[in-house]
Amino acid sequence: MELENYFWSPQAKLFQPPKEQLLLPDHANCLFMQTYLTMCGLKFEIVHRHNVEHMSPTERIPFLVCENRIISENDALIGYVESIGESLTHNLEFKHKQDLQAYMSLVRTTLENAELYLTWYHHDFYKNFTWTKYSLPYPWPLNYVLTYSKRKRIIKRLAQMQWRNKTIEQVYEDVENCFKSLSALLGRNNYLIGNQPTEIDALVFAHVHAALGNSLVADKYCEILVKYQNIVEHYKLVGSRFRFSTKKYMGEAGDCR
């Protein structure tokens, strides 16, 4: 399809679950799309639906409707936005673009898998948090069937990624090692790669913000994050620049509230 057939509609809509249904991995994905689109200066409306997962063509949350197009994967969203000439990385050198992709992969394979593990595999988290939120919109017995089926699929995915047999201590160790690598990459800079924000900044911000907003993991993430104050400052900078409130989670001194 020719480039001129791609365009951005000011009536673009981002579909996501209401707050009472939002699980940790989905919250991070929603925040990424919101932050990335805001960084690109593209207007969109957030639309809440109880059955978003089943409306999405890939069952991924969230998904974007832009005119007659439905986009439900982060990479697909980035590709579409770049196809209309809105790129956050066009000024980066080739090596920096390679680094960006490598660190995007690191964050996804570590933080996203950790969120899936905690949300769907860890017994206490699943029992006290996931079950209630995920089953909320469905009547009995559909609530049991759909929730059990979803958990089974996620656990199978974790097993394929060699995450199922990890202990909770190993999961948090992987999370800390990820933030350690990101901290080394960031150094004293404002943004992770280059002098302007890119999708890796949106992705890291989204995962941090989602975790700090979750009462069951916030304390542990805070314990990890306070060791890497440049990541804390990066989180506050991105939140402030793109109008996401971080003060309710992180104090001025870099301590968790």
C-alpha positions in Angstrom: 0.0 0.0 0.0 1.3 3.4 -0.9 2.5 5.7 1.9 -0.1 8.4 1.1 -2.9 6.0 2.0 -1.7 6.0 5.6 -2.8 9.0 7.8 -3.7 9.9 11.3 -7.3 10.6 12.2 -8.0 13.2 15.0 -10.9 10.9 16.0 -8.5 8.0 16.7 -9.7 6.0 19.7 -7.6 3.8 22.1 -9.8 1.1 23.6 -8.8 -0.3 27.0 -10.6 -1.8 30.0 -12.0 0.4 32.8 -9.7 0.9 35.8 -11.4 -1.7 38.0 -10.5 -4.4 35.4 -7.0 -3.3 34.5 -4.4 -5.9 35.2 -0.7 -5.1 35.6 0.6 -6.2 32.2 -2.3 -4.6 30.4 -1.9 -1.4 32.4 1.7 -1.2 31.3 0.7 -1.8 27.6 -2.0 0.9 27.8 0.4 3.4 29.4 3.0 2.7 26.7 0.5 3.4 23.9 -0.7 6.6 25.6 2.8 7.8 26.3 4.1 7.0 22.9 1.3 8.7 21.0 1.6 11.7 23.3 5.3 11.9 22.6 4.5 11.9 18.8 2.0 14.7 19.3 -0.9 12.7 18.0 -4.4 13.2 19.4 -6.5 10.3 20.5 -9.5 9.5 22.8 -9.4 6.8 25.4 -12.5 4.6 25.3 -13.3 2.1 28.1 -15.0 -1.2 27.4 -15.5 -4.2 29.6 -14.9 -6.6 26.7 -11.9 -5.0 25.1 -9.8 -8.2 25.0 -12.5 -9.9 22.9 -12.9 -6.9 20.7 -9.2 -6.9 19.9 -8.2 -8.9 16.7 -5.2 -10.3 18.5 -6.8 -10.3 22.0 -4.1 -7.9 23.1 -4.9 -4.9 25.2 -5.2 -2.0 24.3 -6.0 -1.6 20.6 -6.3 1.5 18.5 -9.0 2.4 16.0 -7.8 4.9 13.4 -10.4 5.4 10.7 -10.8 1.9 9.2 -7.6 0.4 10.7 -7.4 -1.6 14.0 -3.9 -1.8 15.5 -3.4 -4.0 18.6 0.3 -4.6 19.0 3.0 -2.1 20.2 5.3 -2.8 17.2 2.4 -2.5 14.8 1.5 0.9 16.4 5.0 2.2 16.0 5.2 0.9 12.4 1.9 2.7 11.6 2.9 5.9 13.2 6.3 5.9 11.4 4.5 5.2 8.1 2.7 8.5 8.4 6.0 10.3 8.9 5.9 10.6 12.7 9.1 9.0 14.0 10.8 9.5 17.3 14.0 7.9 16.0 14.6 9.5 12.6 17.6 11.5 13.9 19.3 8.5 15.5 22.3 6.9 14.0 22.0 3.3 12.9 24.0 2.0 15.9 21.7 3.8 18.3 18.6 2.4 16.5 20.1 -1.1 17.0 20.7 -0.3 20.7 17.1 0.9 21.0 15.8 -2.3 19.6 18.0 -4.4 21.9 16.8 -2.6 25.0 13.2 -2.7 23.9 13.6 -6.4 23.7 15.2 -6.5 27.1 12.4 -4.6 28.8 9.7 -6.7 27.1 11.3 -10.1 27.8 12.0 -9.2 31.4 9.5 -6.7 32.8 6.6 -8.0 30.7 7.3 -11.6 31.6 7.7 -10.6 35.3 4.3 -8.9 35.2 2.7 -12.0 33.6 4.3 -14.3 36.2 3.1 -12.2 39.1 -0.4 -11.6 37.6 -1.2 -15.1 36.4 1.2 -17.6 38.0 2.0 -16.5 41.5 -0.8 -18.0 43.6 -1.3 -15.2 46.1 -1.3 -12.5 43.5 -3.7 -14.4 41.3 -6.0 -15.2 44.2 -6.1 -11.7 45.7 -5.9 -9.6 42.6 -6.2 -11.2 39.1 -9.2 -13.5 39.7 -11.4 -10.6 40.9 -10.4 -8.1 38.2 -10.4 -10.5 35.2 -13.7 -12.3 36.1 -15.5 -9.1 37.1 -17.6 -8.5 33.9 -18.7 -12.0 33.2 -21.6 -14.0 34.7 -21.2 -17.4 36.3 -20.1 -19.9 35.0 -18.5 -17.9 32.2 -16.3 -16.0 34.7 -14.7 -19.3 35.8 -14.3 -20.7 32.4 -12.7 -17.6 30.8 -10.4 -16.9 33.8 -9.2 -20.4 34.0 -8.6 -20.6 30.3 -6.7 -17.4 30.2 -4.5 -18.5 33.1 -3.7 -21.8 31.4 -2.6 -20.0 28.2 -0.4 -17.6 30.1 1.3 -20.3 32.2 2.0 -22.2 28.9 3.6 -19.1 27.5 5.7 -18.6 30.6 6.8 -22.3 30.4 7.9 -21.7 26.7 9.9 -18.7 27.8 11.4 -20.7 30.7 9.8 -18.5 33.3 7.4 -21.0 34.9 10.0 -22.7 37.1 11.4 -19.4 38.5 10.9 -18.5 42.1 9.5 -15.2 43.1 13.0 -14.2 44.3 14.5 -15.0 40.9 11.8 -13.0 39.1 12.6 -9.9 41.2 16.3 -10.5 40.7 15.7 -10.4 36.9 13.7 -7.2 37.3 16.5 -5.6 39.2 19.1 -6.7 36.7 16.9 -5.1 34.0 16.8 -1.8 35.8 20.5 -2.1 36.5 21.2 -2.3 32.7 18.8 0.5 32.0 20.5 2.7 34.6 23.9 2.0 33.1 22.5 3.0 29.7 20.9 6.2 31.0 23.9 7.4 32.9 23.6 11.1 33.5 21.4 11.7 30.4 17.8 12.8 30.4 16.7 10.1 28.0 17.9 6.5 27.4 19.0 6.9 23.8 19.7 10.2 22.2 18.8 13.7 23.3 15.1 13.4 22.8 12.5 10.9 24.1 11.9 7.7 22.0 9.8 4.7 22.4 12.2 3.1 24.9 11.6 6.0 27.2 7.8 5.5 26.8 8.2 1.7 27.4 10.3 2.0 30.6 8.0 4.8 32.0 4.9 2.7 31.3 6.2 -0.4 33.2 7.5 1.6 36.2 4.3 3.7 36.4 2.0 0.6 36.2 4.1 -1.3 38.9 4.1 1.6 41.3 0.4 2.0 40.9 -0.2 -1.7 41.9 -0.5 -2.2 45.6 0.7 -5.8 45.5 4.1 -5.1 43.8 4.7 -1.4 44.5 6.8 -1.9 47.6 9.1 -4.4 46.0 9.5 -2.2 42.9 10.2 0.8 45.1 12.8 -1.2 47.0 14.5 -1.9 43.7 14.1 1.5 42.0 15.6 3.6 44.9 18.9 1.9 44.1 18.9 3.5 40.7 18.1 7.2 41.2 18.7 8.1 37.6 15.9 5.8 36.6 13.7 7.5 39.2 14.6 10.9 37.8 13.9 9.6 34.3 10.5 8.4 35.4 9.6 11.8 36.9 10.9 13.7 33.9 8.9 11.7 31.4 5.8 11.9 33.6 6.1 15.7 34.0 6.9 16.4 30.3 4.0 14.3 29.0 1.5 15.1 31.8 1.3 11.9 33.7 1.1 12.4 37.5 4.0 10.7 39.3 3.9 12.5 42.6 1.4 10.1 44.2 4.0 7.3 43.8 7.4 9.1 44.0 8.5 11.9 46.3 10.7 14.8 45.4 13.7 13.1 47.0 13.2 10.0 44.9 11.6 8.0 47.7 8.4 6.0 47.3 5.2 7.2 48.9 
